[in-house]
Amino acid sequence: MPAIEKRHFANFTILYFKVPESSSLIQEILDEFQNAQEFHEYSHKIGGRWENTYTPVSLVPSSKKLFHVAIKTVSAHFNRSTLVTHSVTGMKNVGFWFNHMPPGSRTGLHDHKKNAFMSGVFYLDVPKNSGNLFFQNKTQEELEIKSESGKMLLFPPSIKHRVSENKSSGNRISLAFNLHTLPLEI
């Protein structure tokens, strides 16, 4: 198990850690994501870019290794069995998605599916100054977590969060997901 840091914020527990030996896995996922471009589906545009990019798990099979790490971590820290839903379960575009943020883009304040047990993000390609993750409580106080390639964060889906502006000259790419318990409540 990796060394896990915990932060308590707004009555929530946020876990984050570097995924061991993630460099080769990152490259595998990025290659699979790029090769699957013709099969990408998108949610909605914000500031001229697609906010979420959905790709069938069969075309990014390396992502399952990351989901396994998240599932094991949640089990160890919260004593709950979870899964990441995706096309294998017959549900379309609900379990995971990629965020591709070119320079100048940001992600506004939002939360995730209320019926998920936990949400997560894994940073695939994060150039310096390409934006950090901010969690916000009800009084609008914020907790900033530095975004770094190879880092995974796990957090309650109901906590509001945003990503600051990508001020780098490169693209920032992450893989986000929701973890559900059984029976599924979607």
N, C-alpha and C positions, 0 to 999 in steps of 0.2 A: 504494500500500500504506500502511496506517496505521502510526503509530509503535508498535512492539511492544515490550513489556517482557517480559523473561525472568526467571524465578526458578528456582533449582535447589534442590530439597528432596527429601531421602530418595532420592537417586540418580535423581530424575525432573526433567524440564524442564516447567515450566508457562509458557504464553504468555498474555498478556492485553493488551487494547488497546480503545480506544474505536472503535467502527465509525463511519467518517466519515458525516456527514449522516444519522444514524440516527433523528432525531426523527420524520420523516414515515413512515419504514418501521415504526417502533414503533407508531405510531397505526394504520397499515394492518393490521398483524398483530393488534393488540388488537381492532380492529373485526371482523376476519374470525373470530377466536377466539370473540368474543361472539356473533356471528351464527350460528355453527355449534353452539351449545349443545345443541340437540336431538340432535346426532350424536356428542357426546362419549362416550367410553368411559373407564372408570376401572380402575386396577390394584387398590389395596387402601387401607383406611383406617388412618390413624395419628393418634391423638389426636383422633378425631372428624372428621377431614377426609380427603378423597381425596388420596392421595400423588401420583399421576401421572394426568394427564388426556390421553388420546390423541384426536387429531382428524385425520380424513383430510386428507392434504396438498392434495387438490383443493379443500378448503374453507378452507385457509389458504395460498394459493399464494404470498403475499408471503414466507413463511418460506424459500422456495427461494433468495431473494436472500441471506439470511443464511448458508445452507448453502454457497452459492458462495463467500462470503468465507472461511468456515472451510476449505473445500477448497483454495482458493488459498494460504492461509496455511500449511497443513500441507505442501503441495507445496513452497513456497518454503523452509521451515525444515527439513523432514525428507526432502525429495526422494522423496516417496511420493505416488502417486495414490490418492485415497480417494473415497468416496461416502457419503451419508447414505441408508440404506435406509428406504423407506416404502412405502405401498400401491401406488405405481406399479410397484415391483419385485415385487409379488405377496406381499410379506411384511407381515403385520399387526402393528402395535404394537411394532415393534422398533427403529425408527430415531430417533424424536423424540417428545417429550412436553412438556406444559406443567406447571409447578408453580404452584399458586395457594395462597398461604399467608396466611390471614387473621391479624389480630392474635392474639398468644399462641401461635402455632404455630411449630414448628421441624422440621427434618429430621435424623434420627439418622445416625450414622456408617454409611457404606455405600461400596461401589464399584460399578463398572458391568460390562457384559459383558466377559468375559475375552477374547473373540475380536475385539473392536473394536481398532483401531489407536490411536485417540484418542477422548476424550470432550470434550464442550463444553457451555457454557451461555452464553446471551445474556440479559441482564437487560432486561426490557421495562418494568416499572414497579416501582421500588424506592424507596418513601418513606424518609425519614431514620429511622434506628434500626429498620429492618425486618429486620435480620439480615445477617451477613457469612458468607462461605464460609471454612471451616477445613479445611485438609489435615492429616492426621495420619500420622506415621511409626510404625515398629514399637515405638519406645520411648515413644510417646504424646506426643512433642513436636508442637506444632502451628504451622502457618504460616497466618496470617490474611490473606485478600484481601478488600478492601473491595468490597462489591456496589454497583454504580451503574447506573442506567438507561443503556443504550447501550453497555455494556461486554461484551466477549466474552472468555471464558476457554477455553483448550484445554489438556487435561491427559491423561496416561495413564489408561486406564480402571481400572487396578488400584490406583491410589492411593486410600486411604480418605479420605472427606471428609464434612462435615456442614454444616448451616446453623444458625446461632444463632437464638434466639427473635426473632420479629417483635414488637418493643416499640413499634411505631408504632400509629397509629389507622387505618391504611390497609392494603389488600391488597398483597402482594408477588407479582409475577408474573414468571416466567422461562420460557425455552424451552431445554430440554436435549436433547442429541442424542449419538449415537455415530457415529464415522467408521470405515468399514471399507475394507480393501484387497481387491482381487480376486486370486484367486477368493475368494468369500465363505465364511467359516467361522463359521456362526451356530449 
